[in-house]
Amino acid sequence: MKKFYFVLIMALPLLSYGQELVSVNTEPVQELKGFKMYPNPAYGEEIYITTETNGNKQIKIYDVFGEVVLTDRISTNTLDISRLVPGVYVLQVTEQKKTMTRKLVVK
């Protein structure tokens, strides 16, 4: 029985040495330059989203449970949020294959 423990103790460093760290996401994160969202917290029926290029934007808004509650595509900097009830949301903006995620509070 002592030999079994001795072999087990000697094998532990070999087992832990053979493990390597694996990176799942190797692509660099590309964020939108010049991203601004205002007002936040939002009191009215619209918010303004601007970026450096101000191109077409794909918008997704998630509630606290991770459900998509609003999807829109805008070419201006104005997003209509009149359908959202007061609460905390996650806003995801995609423009030219670059994505920015921010917290949005609707009062």
C-alpha positions as a printed NumPy array, in Angstrom:
array([[  0.   ,   0.   ,   0.   ],
       [  2.917,   2.346,   0.725],
       [  4.294,   1.738,  -2.779],
       [  0.961,   2.761,  -4.287],
       [  0.98 ,   6.08 ,  -2.401],
       [  4.619,   6.632,  -3.385],
       [  3.817,   6.126,  -7.082],
       [  0.774,   8.379,  -6.821],
       [  2.767,  11.173,  -5.146],
       [  5.539,  10.885,  -7.751],
       [  3.022,  11.009, -10.642],
       [  1.222,  14.174,  -9.48 ],
       [  3.924,  16.616, -10.662],
       [  4.019,  14.875, -14.039],
       [  0.245,  15.107, -14.436],
       [  0.096,  18.775, -13.505],
       [  3.157,  19.64 , -15.632],
       [  1.552,  18.239, -18.77 ],
       [ -1.438,  20.597, -18.639],
       [ -1.334,  23.744, -20.738],
       [ -3.473,  26.844, -20.737],
       [ -5.701,  27.063, -23.758],
       [ -7.027,  30.368, -25.043],
       [-10.462,  30.151, -26.625],
       [-10.771,  33.701, -27.963],
       [ -7.645,  34.525, -29.961],
       [ -9.099,  37.412, -31.976],
       [ -8.332,  40.884, -30.643],
       [-11.409,  42.743, -29.448],
       [-12.287,  45.574, -31.81 ],
       [-14.374,  48.25 , -30.185],
       [-16.107,  51.185, -31.817],
       [-14.005,  54.329, -31.731],
       [-15.637,  57.502, -30.479],
       [-18.625,  55.615, -29.035],
       [-21.032,  57.792, -27.039],
       [-24.497,  56.996, -25.722],
       [-26.591,  59.639, -24.019],
       [-28.589,  60.346, -21.952],
       [-27.951,  57.516, -19.549],
       [-30.076,  57.101, -17.478],
       [-32.691,  57.758, -20.143],
       [-35.815,  59.658, -19.109],
       [-37.418,  60.23 , -22.516],
       [-38.418,  58.082, -25.46 ],
       [-35.093,  58.135, -27.317],
       [-31.37 ,  57.932, -26.779],
       [-28.534,  59.091, -28.988],
       [-25.709,  56.831, -30.097],
       [-22.724,  58.313, -31.894],
       [-19.472,  56.828, -33.146],
       [-16.463,  58.136, -35.009],
       [-17.842,  57.036, -38.405],
       [-21.591,  57.345, -37.614],
       [-22.488,  54.608, -40.111],
       [-25.398,  52.138, -40.05 ],
       [-25.705,  50.473, -36.663],
       [-27.301,  47.182, -35.638],
       [-28.772,  47.575, -32.136],
       [-29.771,  44.833, -29.699],
       [-31.058,  45.507, -26.212],
       [-31.141,  42.722, -23.614],
       [-32.989,  42.638, -20.308],
       [-31.443,  41.359, -17.068],
       [-32.441,  37.792, -17.954],
       [-30.512,  37.887, -21.233],
       [-33.617,  38.041, -23.42 ],
       [-33.553,  40.324, -26.46 ],
       [-36.248,  42.966, -25.876],
       [-35.456,  45.327, -28.751],
       [-33.689,  44.915, -32.089],
       [-33.252,  47.784, -34.502],
       [-31.068,  49.015, -37.339],
       [-30.445,  52.76 , -37.398],
       [-28.685,  55.004, -39.893],
       [-28.966,  58.145, -37.775],
       [-27.828,  58.605, -34.201],
       [-31.342,  58.358, -32.67 ],
       [-32.78 ,  55.163, -31.159],
       [-36.457,  54.946, -30.141],
       [-36.73 ,  53.265, -26.718],
       [-40.394,  54.127, -26.04 ],
       [-41.291,  50.398, -25.915],
       [-38.92 ,  49.733, -22.997],
       [-40.268,  49.69 , -19.469],
       [-38.135,  51.311, -16.742],
       [-35.236,  49.093, -15.742],
       [-31.636,  48.113, -16.412],
       [-30.641,  46.79 , -19.852],
       [-27.575,  45.834, -21.824],
       [-27.179,  47.707, -25.11 ],
       [-25.121,  46.102, -27.888],
       [-24.165,  48.227, -30.89 ],
       [-22.53 ,  46.694, -33.982],
       [-21.09 ,  48.866, -36.74 ],
       [-18.688,  47.715, -39.468],
       [-18.081,  44.355, -37.725],
       [-17.089,  46.104, -34.498],
       [-19.192,  45.774, -31.364],
       [-19.637,  47.834, -28.215],
       [-21.658,  46.75 , -25.183],
       [-22.843,  49.14 , -22.482],
       [-25.321,  49.247, -19.611],
       [-28.461,  51.295, -20.257],
       [-30.762,  52.519, -17.487],
       [-34.295,  53.543, -18.423],
       [-36.198,  55.579, -15.829]])
